[in-house]
Amino acid sequence: MGESRPAGNGPARTPAPRDATALAPAAPSLHPGAWWLWALGLGTAATRTTNPLLLALLLTTSAYVVLTCRPNTPWSRSYSAFFKLALAVLLIRLFFVVALGSPIPGTHVIVTLPEVPLPHWAQGIRLGGRVTAEGVLFALYDGLRLATLLVCVGAANALASPSRLLKSLPGALYEAGVAVVVALTFAPRLIADVQRLRAARRLRGRPDRGLRGLLQVALPVLEGALERSVALAAAMDARGYGRTADVPAPVRRTTAVLTLGGLLGVCAGTYGLLTAAGGTYGLPVLVAGVVAALAGLRLGGRRSPRTRYRPDRWTPRACLVAGSGVAVAALMTAAGSAEPEALHPGVVPLVAPTLPLWPAAAVLLGLLPAFLPRER
C-alpha cells in the first residue's frame, strides 16, 4: 500500500519533534546529607538560646525552606506531624508546671489552684498551689527550645530521602543506618496510610472521626505495617543483609581501638567545650576524636563489602546548603559567649525579651537554600 499524503501539491509534513524536556533526565536532587547538616545546624542553634524571638525566627526559617524546597514525596508530608508533636510537647511542659509547680521562685501569682496534701515521704512535690508568671515563662522558654529542635529534625525528614541517605553512609554504619532509616520512614508511611484510609472512608460515607472511626482505621493500618515488615525482612534477606567479609585480626583490633578512642575523644572534647575549665583542651581533643573515629569507620567498612549505584555527589549547591546550617550553629554558639543575656532572657525579675541583631542575622543565613538556583 502506498504512503498516505495530505491533499495538495505541497510536500508531505513531517511529524513534530518531541519535547526535549520529556526525554531529558531529571535534574539531580540535593545530597541528603546536606539537608541533615543544615537542619542539625539550626537545631544546634536552637539549643544555644531560650530567647523566644530567636526560637520563633528559627521556626519560621525552617518552615519557609521546607515549603519552598520539599519534594512531592510521601515523606515530605511528615513536617506537619513533627510540628504537631512539637506543639504537644510544649503544652505538656506547661501543664506539668501548672499542675506540679515550678522550682523557679516568683512573686507574680497568676492563679492559685487547690493544693492536694501529700504524705511526708513525698516532700518536695506538690499538686496545685500557686502558679506564678515566672515559672510559666521559664517552662515556656524551655519547652519552646525543645519544640524548635523537634521541628528542625522534622524539616530534615521532610527534605531528605531516607533511602538515599542510607546509600551515602559508610560501610561500617550500614546496618545501623538501615535501622535508623526504617525508624525514620515508619512515621511518614503511617501518616500517609491513615490519611489514605480516612479519605476512602469519607468517600464511602462512613465516619472517620471519633472512637469508632479510629478503631476501624487502626486495624488496616496495623495490617499494612505488618505486611511491609515481612516484605522488608524478605528483601533484606535476599540482598544479603548482615553479611561480613573476612579481614585480618590486626585490622579488626585497630578498627576497634580507633573507633572506641575516637568516640571517647569526642565525648571528652565536647565536655571540655561546654565547661569553662576545659576551654583550652576541648577543641583539640574533639578534633582528634573526630579524626580517629572517621579512621575507624573507614577501616570498619572493609567488613561490609557493598557497591553503590549512582552515588550522590556533593555539588556546590549541596556544600552551600550544608555550610549555611553550620554557619548558623557556629555564629549562635559564638553569640552565646558574647551576649549571654540576650540569648537567655531572665525571668527573675521579669524582663521582656529583646531581639539581638547579629544573632538574628545569623539565623537568617538558614534561608539560603530557598534562594539558591536549582541544579540542572
Residue pairs with C-beta under 8 A, 6 or more apart in sequence:
3 12
5 12
6 12
6 13
27 374
27 375
27 376
28 313
28 315
28 375
29 71
29 161
29 164
29 375
30 159
30 315
30 317
30 318
30 321
30 375
31 168
31 312
31 313
31 314
31 315
31 318
32 160
32 161
32 162
32 164
32 165
32 168
32 312
33 160
33 165
33 168
33 312
33 314
33 318
33 322
34 314
34 318
34 319
34 321
34 322
35 155
35 156
35 159
35 160
35 321
36 156
36 160
36 165
37 321
37 322
37 325
37 326
38 65
38 156
38 321
38 322
38 324
38 325
38 366
38 369
39 62
39 152
39 153
39 155
39 156
39 159
39 325
40 152
40 156
40 325
40 329
41 322
41 324
41 325
41 326
41 327
41 328
41 329
41 366
42 58
42 61
42 62
42 152
42 155
42 325
42 328
42 329
42 363
42 366
43 148
43 149
43 152
43 153
44 328
44 329
44 332
44 333
45 58
45 328
45 329
45 331
45 332
45 333
45 362
45 363
46 55
46 58
46 145
46 148
46 149
46 152
47 145
47 149
48 329
48 332
48 333
48 335
48 336
48 343
49 55
49 145
49 332
49 335
49 336
49 343
49 344
49 359
50 141
50 142
50 144
50 145
50 343
50 344
50 345
51 141
51 342
51 343
51 344
51 345
51 353
51 355
51 356
52 140
52 141
52 144
52 353
53 353
53 354
53 355
53 360
54 343
54 355
54 356
54 359
54 360
54 363
55 144
55 145
55 148
56 144
57 355
57 360
57 363
57 364
58 148
58 152
58 363
58 366
59 148
59 151
61 363
61 364
61 366
61 367
62 151
62 152
62 155
62 366
63 79
63 83
63 151
63 155
64 367
64 370
65 155
65 159
65 366
65 367
65 369
65 370
66 79
66 155
66 158
66 159
68 369
68 370
69 159
69 369
69 370
70 76
70 79
70 158
70 159
71 159
71 161
73 161
74 188
74 189
74 192
75 157
75 158
75 161
75 162
75 184
75 185
75 188
75 189
76 158
76 159
77 158
77 188
77 191
77 192
77 195
78 154
78 157
78 158
78 187
78 188
78 191
79 151
79 154
79 155
79 157
79 158
81 154
81 187
81 188
81 191
82 150
82 151
82 153
82 154
82 155
82 157
82 158
83 151
83 154
85 150
85 154
86 146
86 147
86 148
86 150
86 151
86 154
87 147
89 143
89 146
89 147
89 150
90 140
90 143
90 144
90 146
90 147
92 143
93 139
93 140
93 142
93 143
93 146
94 136
94 139
94 140
94 143
96 139
97 131
97 135
97 136
97 138
97 139
98 113
98 131
98 136
99 127
99 128
100 125
100 126
100 127
101 126
101 129
101 130
101 131
101 135
102 132
102 134
102 135
102 136
102 138
102 139
103 135
104 132
104 134
104 135
104 138
104 347
104 348
105 132
105 134
105 348
106 132
106 133
106 134
106 135
106 347
106 348
107 132
107 134
108 132
108 133
108 134
108 350
109 130
109 131
109 132
109 133
110 131
110 132
110 133
110 136
111 130
111 131
112 129
112 130
112 131
113 128
113 129
113 130
113 131
114 128
115 126
115 127
115 128
115 129
116 126
116 127
116 128
118 125
118 126
118 127
133 350
134 347
134 348
134 350
137 347
137 350
138 347
141 345
141 347
157 184
157 187
157 188
162 181
162 184
162 185
163 181
163 185
164 312
165 177
165 181
166 174
166 177
166 178
166 181
167 308
167 311
167 312
168 311
168 312
169 177
170 297
170 298
170 300
170 301
171 300
171 301
171 302
171 303
171 304
171 305
171 306
172 255
172 296
172 297
172 298
172 299
172 300
172 301
172 303
172 304
173 297
174 304
174 306
175 241
175 242
175 304
178 236
178 241
182 232
186 225
189 225
189 228
190 221
190 225
193 220
193 221
193 224
193 225
194 217
194 221
197 208
197 217
197 220
197 221
198 208
198 213
198 217
201 207
201 208
201 213
201 216
201 217
202 208
206 213
206 216
207 213
208 217
236 242
243 304
244 303
244 304
245 302
245 303
245 304
245 305
247 302
247 303
251 299
251 302
252 303
254 296
254 299
255 296
255 299
255 300
256 296
257 296
258 292
258 293
258 295
258 296
258 299
259 292
259 293
259 296
259 297
259 300
260 296
261 289
261 292
261 296
262 289
262 290
262 291
262 292
262 293
262 294
262 295
262 296
263 289
263 293
264 289
265 285
265 286
265 288
265 289
265 290
265 292
265 293
266 286
266 289
266 290
266 293
267 289
268 285
268 286
268 289
269 281
269 282
269 283
269 284
269 285
269 286
269 287
269 288
269 289
270 282
270 286
271 278
271 282
272 278
272 279
272 280
272 281
272 282
272 283
272 285
272 286
273 279
273 282
273 283
273 286
274 282
275 282
315 375
317 372
317 373
317 375
320 368
320 369
320 372
321 368
321 369
321 372
324 365
324 366
324 368
324 369
325 366
327 362
327 365
328 362
328 363
328 365
328 366
331 358
331 359
331 362
331 365
332 343
332 359
332 362
332 363
335 342
335 343
335 356
335 358
335 359
335 362
336 343
339 356
339 359
342 354
342 356
342 359
343 356
343 359
345 351
345 352
345 353
345 354
